[in-house]
Amino acid sequence: MGLTKPANNLPEDHARRVREMFARISPRYDLLNHLLSGNIDRRWRRRVVRKLAPLLPANAQVLDVACGTGDLSIEFFEASKAKIIGLDFCRPMLELAKAKTRDVQFIEGDALRLPFADATFDSVTIGFGLRNLSSVEGGLRELRRILKPNGWAAVLEFSTPARGLRGMVGFYNARVLPRLGGWLSGSRSAYEYLPDSISRFPNQTELAAMMRDAGFAEVKFENLTGGVAALHFGRRSQ
C-alpha cells in the first residue's frame, strides 16, 4: 500500500486505514474519478447496469456494496427503477451520495459483515471496492450470502490489461496517478495506494476462480477498455 503498513496488519486496522483514506479524498473523489479516467469510469458503470438490469425480476431489490459517492447506485435506479440500497463504510462518502438523490437509500455498513439476512436481494453489485477489502474471499462469500437463489452478482474492478497496454497503463499508474491525483486531492498516499492495490489484485481468470470457490455458478467476465477494468458476473444457484 502507499500508506505505511503496521507490523500486524490486522483486518480491522486495514479497514480503518482505508476508511480514513477515502474520507480524506472524498471532497474531490468524483472529480478525480472522471478526470483521471478520461470519463471512461462512467461508461464502465453504465455497462454494469445494461448487462444486469435485464436479468432483474419485477420489483427487484438491489444492493450496491462499497457504493462510495453513489454513482453506480444512482445509475442503476435511473435505468431500472428497482429498489436500490447503497452501502459503504465511509460516512463522508455516503453524505456526498445522499446529497445527489433521494431515490436511493444509503446506509453505513461493512462489506465483510453485511447487515442483512441471507437471501435478501435479487442482485448485488460492487464497483471498485472488492480490492479494498482485507479479504476478497470473505467479501465474495458475503455477496453470495445475501443473494436470493438465482440472483446475480456483478463485480466491476480494475484488472490486468492486455499485453500491449500493460506498459502504458503501468507507467500511468506508477508515475502520473500519484502526482496528479496527489496534487488535486491533497493526499498523494491515496493515489499511491490505488496502483498498488490494483497490482496486488487477482487477474481476471483468478477472480473468476475465486467466485466459483465462493459458491457462484455461471461465472463469466468481460474485459473493459482492453482489460484495464473487468466486469465479472456470478449467479447464486441455491
C-alpha positions as CSV (number, residue, x, y, z in Angstrom):
1,M,0.0,0.0,0.0
2,G,1.1,3.6,-0.5
3,L,0.2,4.0,3.2
4,T,2.7,2.7,5.7
5,K,1.6,-0.8,6.8
6,P,1.5,-1.7,10.5
7,A,3.5,-4.7,11.7
8,N,0.5,-6.8,12.4
9,N,-1.8,-5.5,9.6
10,L,-4.9,-6.8,11.2
11,P,-8.1,-6.7,9.2
12,E,-9.7,-4.1,11.4
13,D,-6.6,-1.9,11.1
14,H,-6.7,-2.3,7.3
15,A,-10.4,-1.3,7.3
16,R,-9.7,1.8,9.5
17,R,-6.9,3.0,7.3
18,V,-8.8,2.6,4.0
19,R,-11.8,4.3,5.6
20,E,-9.7,7.3,6.7
21,M,-8.0,7.5,3.3
22,F,-11.3,7.7,1.5
23,A,-12.6,10.2,4.0
24,R,-9.6,12.5,3.2
25,I,-10.1,12.4,-0.6
26,S,-14.0,12.4,-0.5
27,P,-14.4,16.1,-1.4
28,R,-12.7,15.6,-4.8
29,Y,-13.4,11.9,-5.3
30,D,-15.9,12.3,-8.1
31,L,-13.9,14.9,-9.9
32,L,-10.7,12.8,-9.8
33,N,-12.5,9.6,-10.9
34,H,-13.8,11.3,-14.0
35,L,-10.7,13.3,-14.7
36,L,-8.1,10.6,-14.2
37,S,-10.0,8.0,-16.2
38,G,-10.9,10.4,-19.0
39,N,-14.6,9.8,-18.1
40,I,-14.3,6.2,-19.0
41,D,-15.4,5.2,-15.5
42,R,-18.9,6.5,-16.4
43,R,-19.0,4.1,-19.4
44,W,-17.9,1.2,-17.2
45,R,-20.7,1.8,-14.7
46,R,-23.3,2.1,-17.5
47,R,-22.1,-1.3,-18.8
48,V,-22.8,-2.9,-15.4
49,V,-26.4,-1.6,-15.5
50,R,-27.0,-2.5,-19.1
51,K,-25.9,-6.1,-18.5
52,L,-27.6,-6.6,-15.2
53,A,-30.9,-4.7,-15.4
54,P,-32.5,-7.1,-17.9
55,L,-31.9,-10.0,-15.5
56,L,-33.9,-8.4,-12.7
57,P,-37.4,-9.6,-11.7
58,A,-40.2,-7.1,-11.3
59,N,-39.9,-5.0,-8.1
60,A,-36.3,-6.1,-7.6
61,Q,-34.2,-5.2,-4.6
62,V,-30.6,-4.5,-5.4
63,L,-27.7,-3.9,-3.0
64,D,-24.7,-1.8,-4.2
65,V,-21.8,-2.6,-1.9
66,A,-18.9,-0.2,-1.4
67,C,-21.1,2.4,-3.1
68,G,-18.8,5.3,-2.4
69,T,-20.5,8.5,-3.6
70,G,-23.3,6.6,-5.1
71,D,-22.7,6.9,-8.9
72,L,-23.4,3.2,-9.6
73,S,-26.4,3.1,-7.3
74,I,-28.0,6.1,-9.0
75,E,-27.2,4.8,-12.5
76,F,-28.9,1.6,-11.6
77,F,-32.0,3.2,-10.2
78,E,-32.4,5.6,-13.2
79,A,-32.2,2.7,-15.6
80,S,-34.3,0.0,-13.8
81,K,-36.4,1.7,-11.2
82,A,-35.5,-1.1,-8.9
83,K,-35.3,-0.6,-5.1
84,I,-31.6,0.2,-4.6
85,I,-29.7,0.3,-1.3
86,G,-26.2,1.7,-1.4
87,L,-23.8,0.6,1.4
88,D,-20.4,2.0,2.3
89,F,-18.3,2.1,5.4
90,C,-17.0,5.7,4.9
91,R,-19.5,8.3,6.2
92,P,-18.2,11.3,4.3
93,M,-18.6,9.4,1.0
94,L,-22.1,8.5,2.0
95,E,-23.0,12.1,2.8
96,L,-22.0,13.0,-0.7
97,A,-24.1,10.2,-2.1
98,K,-27.1,11.3,-0.1
99,A,-26.8,14.8,-1.4
100,K,-27.2,13.6,-5.0
101,T,-30.5,11.8,-4.8
102,R,-33.4,10.8,-2.6
103,D,-34.4,7.9,-4.8
104,V,-31.7,5.6,-3.3
105,Q,-31.3,4.6,0.3
106,F,-27.7,4.9,1.5
107,I,-26.6,3.2,4.7
108,E,-23.3,2.8,6.6
109,G,-22.0,-0.8,6.8
110,D,-19.1,-3.2,6.4
111,A,-18.8,-5.2,3.2
112,L,-17.4,-8.2,5.2
113,R,-20.3,-8.2,7.6
114,L,-23.3,-7.1,5.6
115,P,-26.2,-6.1,7.9
116,F,-28.8,-8.2,6.0
117,A,-30.3,-11.7,6.4
118,D,-29.4,-14.5,4.0
119,A,-31.1,-14.4,0.6
120,T,-32.4,-10.8,0.9
121,F,-31.6,-9.3,-2.5
122,D,-32.3,-10.1,-6.2
123,S,-29.0,-8.7,-7.2
124,V,-25.8,-7.3,-5.7
125,T,-23.1,-5.1,-7.2
126,I,-19.7,-3.9,-6.1
127,G,-17.8,-1.4,-8.2
128,F,-14.1,-0.7,-7.5
129,G,-14.5,-1.8,-3.9
130,L,-13.6,-5.5,-3.7
131,R,-9.8,-4.9,-3.9
132,N,-10.1,-2.6,-0.8
133,L,-11.3,-5.4,1.5
134,S,-8.9,-7.1,3.8
135,S,-10.4,-10.4,2.5
136,V,-11.5,-10.7,-1.1
137,E,-12.7,-14.3,-0.4
138,G,-14.7,-13.1,2.6
139,G,-16.3,-10.3,0.6
140,L,-17.4,-12.7,-2.2
141,R,-18.9,-15.0,0.4
142,E,-20.9,-12.2,1.8
143,L,-22.1,-11.1,-1.6
144,R,-23.4,-14.6,-2.3
145,R,-24.9,-15.0,1.2
146,I,-27.3,-12.0,0.8
147,L,-28.4,-13.0,-2.7
148,K,-31.6,-14.8,-3.3
149,P,-31.4,-18.1,-5.2
150,N,-30.8,-17.4,-8.9
151,G,-29.8,-13.8,-8.0
152,W,-26.8,-12.3,-9.9
153,A,-23.7,-10.6,-8.5
154,A,-21.7,-8.1,-10.6
155,V,-18.2,-7.2,-9.7
156,L,-16.6,-4.2,-11.5
157,E,-12.9,-3.9,-10.7
158,F,-9.6,-2.8,-12.2
159,S,-7.8,-5.7,-13.7
160,T,-4.9,-6.9,-15.8
161,P,-4.7,-5.0,-19.2
162,A,-4.0,-6.8,-22.5
163,R,-0.3,-7.3,-23.0
164,G,0.0,-4.4,-25.5
165,L,-1.4,-1.9,-22.9
166,R,0.5,-3.0,-19.8
167,G,3.5,-0.8,-20.3
168,M,1.5,2.3,-20.9
169,V,-1.0,1.6,-18.1
170,G,1.8,0.7,-15.7
171,F,3.6,4.0,-16.4
172,Y,0.4,6.0,-16.0
173,N,-0.4,4.2,-12.7
174,A,3.1,4.5,-11.3
175,R,4.1,7.9,-12.4
176,V,1.1,10.0,-13.4
177,L,-1.6,9.0,-10.9
178,P,0.3,9.6,-7.7
179,R,1.5,13.1,-8.8
180,L,-1.7,14.3,-10.4
181,G,-4.1,12.7,-8.0
182,G,-2.0,13.7,-5.0
183,W,-1.8,17.3,-6.2
184,L,-5.5,17.6,-6.9
185,S,-6.7,15.7,-3.8
186,G,-4.0,16.8,-1.3
187,S,-3.3,13.1,-0.5
188,R,-0.5,11.6,-2.6
189,S,-0.6,8.4,-0.4
190,A,-4.2,7.7,-1.6
191,Y,-3.0,7.7,-5.2
192,E,0.0,5.6,-4.4
193,Y,-2.3,3.1,-2.8
194,L,-4.5,2.9,-5.9
195,P,-2.0,1.4,-8.3
196,D,-0.5,-0.7,-5.6
197,S,-3.9,-2.2,-4.7
198,I,-4.5,-2.9,-8.4
199,S,-1.2,-4.7,-8.8
200,R,-1.9,-7.0,-5.9
201,F,-5.5,-7.8,-7.0
202,P,-6.2,-11.1,-8.7
203,N,-6.4,-11.0,-12.5
204,Q,-9.5,-11.9,-14.5
205,T,-9.2,-15.6,-14.5
206,E,-8.1,-15.8,-10.9
207,L,-11.0,-13.7,-9.7
208,A,-13.4,-15.9,-11.7
209,A,-12.0,-18.9,-10.0
210,M,-12.3,-17.3,-6.6
211,M,-16.0,-16.6,-7.3
212,R,-16.6,-20.2,-8.2
213,D,-14.8,-21.2,-4.9
214,A,-17.2,-18.9,-3.1
215,G,-20.1,-20.8,-4.5
216,F,-21.1,-18.8,-7.5
217,A,-22.4,-20.6,-10.7
218,E,-22.2,-19.5,-14.3
219,V,-19.3,-17.2,-13.6
220,K,-18.1,-15.2,-16.6
221,F,-16.3,-11.9,-17.2
222,E,-15.7,-9.4,-19.9
223,N,-12.8,-7.0,-20.3
224,L,-13.5,-3.3,-20.5
225,T,-11.1,-0.9,-22.2
226,G,-8.6,-3.7,-23.1
227,G,-8.7,-5.2,-19.6
228,V,-7.9,-2.0,-17.7
229,A,-11.1,-3.0,-15.9
230,A,-13.2,-6.2,-15.9
231,L,-16.8,-7.0,-15.2
232,H,-17.4,-10.3,-13.6
233,F,-20.8,-12.0,-13.1
234,G,-21.9,-14.9,-11.0
235,R,-25.2,-16.4,-10.0
236,R,-26.3,-17.9,-6.7
237,S,-27.7,-21.2,-7.8
238,Q,-29.2,-22.3,-4.5
